[in-house]
């Protein structure tokens, strides 16, 4: 019997999830998308219809209204629709309410980013231990499959690390995850994901060096890397979700995350931060209004969904891994190149959303076939990487591997 799926969320990543699940709807039973704002769901479904992306035209995605913060509401909808797989691409603030609903109902759970507490920023590591892993025992006891961080980073890069362990190395020394967007959206300033979530990451850096957590200031460590296809790009040491599970599950001396930012982005970000506009703490205006500066900035910036039409250029995301194989030093770069314009032509989205949304659908397909239906809570690197990477390659995200990279790649 094919399994019914509920997609929760109606943002830029949910847009991609709906397109890709429609392209693979022969793998599932009934498919639904739920959000507080039904109009947002319907606009996504209009896009899917406009691009003629339903593999089986009769198996249409159906929109439903839901408050993802309300556990009882999510439980009720899961039961009412007989859902067995939930793809959570809603706000990271409601991850735990959706996960709790899945544990209560027996539905499998997939998300693409770590849980966020609105009142806490950059909590002490490892981040997954603060919320998600506390529920692992209950997932195991109730035989609930919960796959955490099944986007690209986290997600695909975790699988690249698992691929390296399985096929390429006997011992891994260092992992450097590199994420660069060599593209232009034509706006003065914008973020590719929810600005509120995006900026909350950039208060300080937690990184894994010499098998311990190290705290550093944001944007303090910069390198230039010579990427395949997109060439030399500046990248900055940044804290990120996947470090927190990889440090536990992969035996490596150091695991770092580097994200690409233009000089213009750094300048604008620095001004906003230095004058307090990226604070999540309320302030009182002269008129006596309580406002949160970060929410004001979010309201002023473009919605990430609106960036897709005019986006040009490419992304490159991958893992630079060093270690030993059969006693010899080995170095490789496992990566993907994604083109903004090609993504728009296929699903009316930009490449950042595309790389985050496609993997979540592939994870759902592997749960549906049983290959990843593990009946416990896992991060992606704990799962077999081969079927995942194969599915990704068939669905727009091809993996490339360069072995023994010249040392001049870091400049």
C-alpha positions as CSV (number, residue, x, y, z in Angstrom):
1,X,0.0,0.0,0.0
2,X,1.4,3.4,-1.0
3,X,2.0,5.9,1.8
4,X,0.2,9.2,2.2
5,X,2.4,12.3,2.6
6,X,1.8,15.6,4.3
7,X,4.1,18.5,3.4
8,X,3.9,21.2,6.2
9,X,5.0,24.7,5.1
10,X,4.4,26.9,2.1
11,X,7.6,28.9,1.7
12,X,10.4,28.7,-1.0
13,X,11.6,25.2,0.0
14,X,8.0,23.8,0.2
15,X,7.5,25.2,-3.3
16,X,10.3,22.9,-4.5
17,X,9.2,20.0,-2.4
18,X,5.7,20.1,-4.0
19,X,7.2,20.2,-7.6
20,X,9.5,17.3,-7.0
21,X,7.0,15.2,-5.1
22,X,4.6,15.8,-8.0
23,X,7.3,14.6,-10.4
24,X,7.6,11.4,-8.3
25,X,3.9,11.0,-7.2
26,X,3.8,7.4,-8.5
27,X,5.8,6.5,-5.3
28,X,3.1,7.8,-2.9
29,X,-0.5,7.6,-2.1
30,X,-2.4,10.8,-1.4
31,X,-0.3,14.0,-1.1
32,X,-1.2,17.1,0.9
33,X,0.3,20.4,1.7
34,X,-0.6,22.3,4.9
35,X,0.0,25.8,6.1
36,X,-1.7,28.5,8.2
37,X,-2.3,30.5,5.0
38,X,-4.1,28.4,2.5
39,X,-3.5,30.9,-0.3
40,X,0.2,30.3,-0.1
41,X,-0.4,26.5,-0.6
42,X,-2.7,27.2,-3.6
43,X,-0.2,29.4,-5.3
44,X,2.4,26.7,-5.1
45,X,0.0,24.2,-6.5
46,X,-0.8,26.6,-9.3
47,X,2.9,26.6,-10.2
48,X,3.1,22.8,-10.2
49,X,0.1,22.7,-12.5
50,X,1.5,25.5,-14.7
51,X,4.8,23.6,-15.2
52,X,2.9,20.3,-15.8
53,X,5.0,18.6,-13.2
54,X,2.5,15.8,-12.2
55,X,3.9,12.4,-13.2
56,X,0.4,10.9,-12.6
57,X,-2.0,13.7,-13.5
58,X,-4.8,12.3,-11.4
59,X,-2.7,12.2,-8.2
60,X,-3.0,15.9,-7.4
61,X,-1.6,17.6,-4.3
62,X,-4.4,18.8,-2.0
63,X,-4.0,21.9,0.2
64,X,-5.1,22.0,3.8
65,X,-5.1,24.7,6.5
66,X,-3.0,23.9,9.6
67,X,-1.3,25.6,12.5
68,X,2.0,23.8,12.8
69,X,2.7,25.3,16.3
70,X,-0.4,23.5,17.6
71,X,0.5,19.8,18.3
72,X,-3.1,18.7,18.7
73,X,-4.0,20.4,15.4
74,X,-1.2,18.5,13.6
75,X,-2.2,15.2,15.3
76,X,-5.8,15.7,14.2
77,X,-4.8,16.3,10.5
78,X,-2.4,13.4,10.4
79,X,-5.0,11.0,11.7
80,X,-7.8,12.5,9.5
81,X,-5.8,12.1,6.3
82,X,-4.1,8.8,7.3
83,X,-0.7,10.3,6.8
84,X,2.4,8.1,7.2
85,X,5.2,10.5,6.1
86,X,5.4,14.1,7.1
87,X,7.9,16.4,5.3
88,X,8.4,19.4,7.6
89,X,9.6,22.5,5.6
90,X,7.8,25.0,7.8
91,X,9.5,27.5,10.2
92,X,12.3,25.9,12.3
93,X,10.4,27.3,15.3
94,X,7.8,24.6,15.0
95,X,10.0,21.6,14.4
96,X,9.3,20.1,17.8
97,X,5.6,20.5,17.7
98,X,5.5,18.6,14.3
99,X,7.9,16.0,15.6
100,X,5.8,15.4,18.7
101,X,2.7,15.0,16.5
102,X,4.5,12.4,14.4
103,X,5.6,10.5,17.5
104,X,2.1,10.5,18.8
105,X,0.6,9.3,15.5
106,X,3.3,6.9,14.2
107,X,4.0,9.0,11.1
108,X,7.6,9.2,9.8
109,X,9.2,12.6,10.1
110,X,11.6,14.5,7.9
111,X,13.0,18.0,8.3
112,X,15.7,20.1,6.6
113,X,17.0,22.3,9.5
114,X,17.6,22.2,13.2
115,X,14.9,23.3,15.7
116,X,15.0,27.0,16.8
117,X,13.8,28.3,20.2
118,X,12.5,31.9,19.5
119,X,14.0,33.0,22.8
120,X,17.5,31.5,22.4
121,X,20.2,32.2,19.8
122,X,23.3,30.1,19.0
123,X,22.8,27.7,22.0
124,X,25.7,25.7,23.3
125,X,26.7,22.7,21.2
126,X,25.9,20.1,20.1
127,X,22.6,21.7,19.0
128,X,20.7,18.5,18.2
129,X,21.2,17.4,21.8
130,X,19.2,20.4,23.0
131,X,15.9,19.3,21.4
132,X,15.9,16.6,18.8
133,X,18.1,13.9,20.4
134,X,16.1,14.2,23.6
135,X,13.3,12.5,21.7
136,X,15.3,9.7,20.1
137,X,14.5,7.1,22.7
138,X,10.8,7.7,22.2
139,X,11.2,7.4,18.4
140,X,12.9,4.1,19.0
141,X,10.3,2.8,21.5
142,X,7.5,3.8,19.1
143,X,9.3,2.6,16.0
144,X,9.1,6.1,14.4
145,X,11.5,7.0,11.6
146,X,12.7,10.6,12.1
147,X,15.3,11.8,9.6
148,X,16.9,15.1,10.8
149,X,18.4,17.7,8.5
150,X,17.5,16.1,5.1
151,X,18.1,19.3,3.0
152,X,21.5,19.9,1.3
153,X,23.5,21.4,4.1
154,X,22.5,19.8,6.4
155,X,21.6,16.7,4.5
156,X,23.4,15.9,1.3
157,X,26.7,17.1,2.7
158,X,26.2,14.6,5.6
159,X,25.6,11.9,3.0
160,X,28.8,12.9,1.2
161,X,30.7,12.4,4.4
162,X,29.1,8.9,4.8
163,X,30.0,8.2,1.2
164,X,33.6,9.1,2.0
165,X,33.6,6.7,5.0
166,X,32.0,3.9,3.0
167,X,34.0,4.1,-0.2
168,X,37.0,6.4,-0.1
169,X,38.8,6.5,3.3
170,X,40.0,4.2,6.0
171,X,40.6,7.2,8.3
172,X,39.4,10.7,7.9
173,X,41.4,13.6,9.3
174,X,39.5,16.7,8.4
175,X,36.2,17.7,6.7
176,X,35.7,21.2,5.3
177,X,32.1,21.8,4.1
178,X,32.1,24.6,1.5
179,X,29.0,26.4,0.4
180,X,29.1,29.2,-2.2
181,X,26.4,30.9,-4.2
182,X,28.1,32.5,-7.3
183,X,24.8,34.0,-8.4
184,X,23.0,37.3,-8.5
185,X,19.3,38.0,-7.7
186,X,19.4,41.7,-8.8
187,X,18.3,43.0,-5.4
188,X,20.4,45.5,-3.3
189,X,20.3,43.0,-0.4
190,X,18.4,39.8,0.3
191,X,18.7,36.4,2.0
192,X,18.0,33.1,0.2
193,X,16.1,31.7,3.2
194,X,13.9,33.2,5.9
195,X,15.9,36.3,7.0
196,X,15.0,35.8,10.6
197,X,16.3,32.2,10.7
198,X,19.3,33.1,8.5
199,X,20.5,36.0,10.7
200,X,20.1,34.1,13.9
201,X,22.8,31.8,12.8
202,X,25.3,34.6,12.6
203,X,25.7,35.7,16.2
204,X,28.8,33.6,16.8
205,X,30.6,30.6,15.3
206,X,30.6,27.2,16.9
207,X,33.1,25.0,15.1
208,X,34.7,21.5,15.6
209,X,38.5,21.7,15.8
210,X,40.9,19.2,17.4
211,X,37.9,17.1,18.5
212,X,36.4,19.9,20.6
213,X,34.0,22.8,20.2
214,X,35.6,26.1,19.6
215,X,33.8,29.5,19.8
216,X,34.8,32.2,17.4
217,X,33.4,35.6,16.2
218,X,31.3,35.7,13.1
219,X,33.1,36.4,9.8
220,X,36.5,36.5,11.5
221,X,38.1,33.6,9.5
222,X,38.2,34.0,5.7
223,X,39.7,31.9,2.9
224,X,39.6,32.0,-0.8
225,X,38.8,28.7,-2.5
226,X,39.1,27.8,-6.2
227,X,35.8,26.0,-6.8
228,X,35.0,23.8,-9.8
229,X,33.0,25.7,-12.4
230,X,32.4,28.9,-10.4
231,X,36.1,29.6,-9.7
232,X,37.7,31.6,-6.9
233,X,35.3,32.6,-4.1
234,X,35.7,34.0,-0.6
235,X,34.3,31.8,2.1
236,X,34.0,32.5,5.9
237,X,34.1,30.1,8.8
238,X,30.5,29.7,10.1
239,X,28.6,27.6,12.5
240,X,26.1,25.3,11.0
241,X,23.7,22.4,11.8
242,X,25.6,19.5,10.3
243,X,28.7,20.1,12.4
244,X,26.7,19.1,15.5
245,X,25.8,15.6,14.3
246,X,28.9,14.9,12.1
247,X,31.1,15.6,15.2
248,X,29.3,12.8,16.9
249,X,29.0,10.3,14.1
250,X,32.1,10.8,12.0
251,X,35.6,10.2,13.5
252,X,37.5,13.3,12.3
253,X,39.9,15.6,14.0
254,X,38.3,18.8,12.7
255,X,35.0,19.5,10.9
256,X,34.4,23.1,9.7
257,X,31.7,24.8,7.7
258,X,32.6,27.7,5.3
259,X,30.0,29.8,3.6
260,X,30.5,32.2,0.7
261,X,29.7,35.9,1.1
262,X,30.4,38.9,-1.1
263,X,32.1,42.0,0.2
264,X,28.8,43.8,-0.3
265,X,26.9,41.3,1.8
266,X,29.5,41.5,4.6
267,X,29.3,45.3,4.6
268,X,25.5,45.5,4.8
269,X,25.3,42.7,7.4
270,X,28.0,44.5,9.5
271,X,26.0,47.7,9.5
272,X,22.8,46.0,10.4
273,X,24.5,44.1,13.2
274,X,26.5,47.0,14.6
275,X,23.4,49.3,15.0
276,X,21.4,46.5,16.6
277,X,18.9,45.8,13.8
278,X,19.7,42.0,13.9
279,X,18.7,41.7,17.5
280,X,15.9,39.3,18.4
281,X,15.3,41.2,21.7
282,X,12.3,43.6,21.8
283,X,13.0,47.4,22.0
284,X,10.6,50.2,22.7
285,X,10.1,53.0,20.2
286,X,9.5,56.7,21.1
287,X,5.8,56.0,20.5
288,X,5.8,53.3,23.1
289,X,5.6,50.4,20.7
290,X,7.4,47.1,21.5
291,X,9.2,45.9,18.3
292,X,11.8,43.2,17.5
293,X,14.4,44.7,15.2
294,X,15.1,41.5,13.4
295,X,11.5,41.1,12.5
296,X,11.5,44.6,11.1
297,X,14.5,43.8,8.9
298,X,12.7,40.6,7.8
299,X,9.6,42.6,6.8
300,X,11.7,45.1,4.8
301,X,13.7,42.5,2.9
302,X,12.5,40.6,-0.2
303,X,10.6,37.4,0.3
304,X,13.1,34.6,-0.8
305,X,10.3,33.2,-3.0
306,X,10.4,36.4,-5.1
307,X,14.1,36.1,-6.0
308,X,13.7,33.1,-8.4
309,X,12.6,34.9,-11.6
310,X,15.7,37.0,-12.1
311,X,18.3,34.8,-10.4
312,X,21.4,34.0,-12.6
313,X,24.6,32.0,-11.9
314,X,25.3,28.8,-10.0
315,X,25.8,27.4,-6.6
316,X,28.6,25.0,-5.6
317,X,28.3,23.0,-2.3
318,X,30.5,20.2,-1.3
319,X,32.9,18.5,1.2
320,X,36.7,18.8,1.0
321,X,37.8,15.7,2.9
322,X,41.4,14.7,3.8
323,X,42.5,11.4,5.3
324,X,44.2,8.1,4.5
325,X,43.3,5.1,2.3
326,X,45.4,1.9,2.5
327,X,48.1,3.9,4.4
328,X,48.4,6.7,1.8
329,X,47.3,10.3,2.1
330,X,44.1,11.0,0.2
331,X,42.2,14.2,-0.5
332,X,38.9,14.7,-2.4
333,X,36.1,17.1,-3.0
334,X,32.6,15.7,-3.3
335,X,30.2,18.4,-4.6
336,X,27.2,19.5,-6.6
337,X,26.8,22.4,-9.1
338,X,23.3,23.8,-9.4
339,X,22.2,26.5,-11.9
340,X,19.6,29.1,-10.8
341,X,18.1,29.6,-14.2
342,X,17.7,25.9,-14.9
343,X,15.9,25.5,-11.5
344,X,13.5,28.3,-12.4
345,X,12.8,26.8,-15.8
346,X,12.0,23.4,-14.2
347,X,10.1,24.4,-11.0
348,X,10.0,28.2,-10.8
349,X,12.4,28.4,-7.9
350,X,16.0,29.5,-7.4
351,X,18.9,27.0,-6.7
352,X,19.2,27.6,-3.0
353,X,15.6,26.5,-2.4
354,X,16.0,23.7,-5.0
355,X,19.1,22.2,-3.3
356,X,17.2,22.3,0.0
357,X,13.9,20.9,-1.2
358,X,14.9,18.1,-3.6
359,X,16.7,16.0,-0.9
360,X,13.7,16.0,1.4
361,X,11.6,14.4,-1.3
362,X,14.3,11.8,-2.0
363,X,14.4,11.0,1.7
364,X,10.6,10.5,1.6
365,X,10.9,8.2,-1.4
366,X,13.5,6.1,0.5
367,X,11.2,5.8,3.5
368,X,8.4,4.8,1.2
369,X,10.5,2.0,-0.3
370,X,11.7,0.9,3.1
371,X,15.4,1.6,2.4
372,X,15.5,4.4,4.9
373,X,12.5,3.4,7.1
374,X,14.8,2.7,10.0
375,X,12.2,3.1,12.9
376,X,14.3,5.4,14.9
377,X,15.8,8.9,14.9
378,X,18.8,9.5,12.7
379,X,20.9,12.2,11.1
380,X,21.6,11.6,7.4
381,X,25.2,10.5,7.8
382,X,23.9,7.4,9.7
383,X,22.0,6.2,6.6
384,X,23.3,4.4,3.5
385,X,24.4,7.2,1.2
386,X,24.3,5.2,-2.1
387,X,20.6,5.1,-2.8
388,X,20.2,8.7,-1.7
389,X,22.9,10.1,-4.0
390,X,21.7,7.9,-6.9
391,X,18.2,9.4,-6.5
392,X,19.5,12.9,-6.2
393,X,21.4,12.5,-9.5
394,X,18.3,11.3,-11.2
395,X,16.3,14.3,-9.9
396,X,18.5,17.3,-10.7
397,X,21.3,17.2,-8.2
398,X,24.2,15.3,-9.7
399,X,27.2,14.5,-7.4
400,X,30.8,15.0,-8.7
401,X,34.0,13.8,-7.1
402,X,37.5,15.2,-7.6
403,X,40.3,13.1,-6.1
404,X,43.7,14.4,-4.9
405,X,43.0,18.1,-5.4
406,X,46.1,20.3,-5.9
407,X,46.9,22.2,-2.7
408,X,46.6,25.5,-4.6
409,X,42.8,25.1,-4.3
410,X,43.0,27.1,-1.0
411,X,44.6,30.5,-1.8
